[in-house]
């Protein structure tokens, strides 16, 4: 049947009693003449009775168009919705009194779709209740943190037929789903003015012919997608062929579709203000002013407690950082802007009590005047926000001199913490973990380990005092601004040899030569070094390089590439190991 026949037949199929021809024409935006013509055609085919009731033959004709199932993607981090997404997946947020994914499941079930699969990953345990409450199937995506949503799609290829593919974080004002669908499509809304969304071009029949990222006064992709069985077959065949490529795993599945527009045919399905998604707390609050109270965020409640204000008074929230160990966002209370640091997942290995002690020392010494408060138990940290900051430039002598004077001030304060940074103990733990992988299974690694053990024995005979050190003293942790410089991120701090801080500073510089390293040491000491001081410091450049090299190998064995730093640390380990061993041997 053609699309007009399909539209009239499906409308009559779900209407009891059947509407008048005039009402039918109005609901479908058809002329009366077109409506009469199509009704006559359907009756001639035996799909309708004279009173416009759908016959069994008409029901049978609709069956190939029946939507069989739905897949809801809910594995992602939704990191732009900070800080709410730090505690809860976006799909589980309560918006206008309903949990987003629950509302979507109810809308699917309302049109007879009960076969629903939810792909989960980030904070997956929070979704488990859906299985019992709604009878949905759960699929676990363990790769959600390192790949894009193609990794979720790859897990459900066997389920694609006449299928809705949905995102858990969409809010549909009116139910967009149907029992029957005529052709495959991607939902779209219209953007007035500039947009950074995926914008669509279509032919006269609505077939998507081109997609561009960003546009103006354009229809753009948003919301659910419908795959019919023919589209699904082609999609799965191409996807299985391409997915082994790493570059595809890092893409959105929409990017894969765009790469195959010539084969994968989707039509644009226009919506008019029916589909909403929320990329920031401010967008969410604009849609639902009461949402923050309903969501009951521990983080926002904590900020409200600290400032003795209402949650609604926390404004202009914007995510500013997503690191391996922390997530941070900026916000306003009144006219003052702040930064809240929330500890990342799986960071129990960081001693927050040690960090808290060091942060208070840093504040007292004037090394980080942005620091306000931190919880030694929970790991959150509150600081003043500084605008227009930049990272220390290793080639800016003034900045480098300031940074080294800050380290010198810390070391000369001779503060003793309850917590130690045991370099060799940490190296040993990383090596033990590496032995369980193939990353350390090559001859040079064993040789390097033996040489480092020799250096360790030499260094341990040096008379160096262990004091509170930063232990992660590289450029990104020196925050340069118009008012000066702050030494931030004290997560790894503890009692250590001060030469380790100098070693880290040098070995993370990316391109410092040996002469550059000597100049750094001279600036720190504010004089020429003695032969004993020089050999000790060179040894610690090797030790710091080796520590980060072994750490880097461990990160890569866990699927977290560290890039060119691995080569850099290996090079510096070899270079300064040789120089320091030579000096120790001469003595």
Secondary structure, DSSP 4 states (H G I P E B T S, - for coil): --HHHHHHHHHHHT-SSPPPHHHHHHHHT--HHHHHHHHHHHHHTTSB-TTSPBPHHHHHHHGGGB--EEEEEE-S--GGGTTHHHHS-GGG-EETTEEHHHHHHHHHHHTT---EEEEE-TTGGGGTHHHHHH--EEEE-TTTTTS-THHHHTTSGGG-SSEEEEETT-EESS----SB-SS-EEEEEEEEEEEEEEEEEE-TT-BEEEEEEEEEEEEEEEEEEEE-HHHHHHHHHHHHHHTTSHHHHTS-HHHHHHHTTTTS--EEEE-SS-EE--SSHHHHHHH-TTHHHHHT-HHHHHHHHHHT--GGGEEEEEEEEE-SSEEEEEEEETTEEEEEEEE-TT-TTS-HHHHHHHHHHHHHHTS-TTEEEE-TTT--EEEE--SS-EE--TT-HHHHHHHHHHHHHHHHTT---S-B--HHHHHHHHHHHHTTSSTT-SHHHHHHHHHHHHHHHHHTTS---EEEE-S--SGGGEEEETTEEEE---TT-EEEEHHHHHHHHHHTSSS--HHHHHHHHHHHHTSPPPHHHHHHHHHHHHHHHHHHHHHHHHHHHTT---TTHHHHHHHHHHHHHHHHHHHHHH-
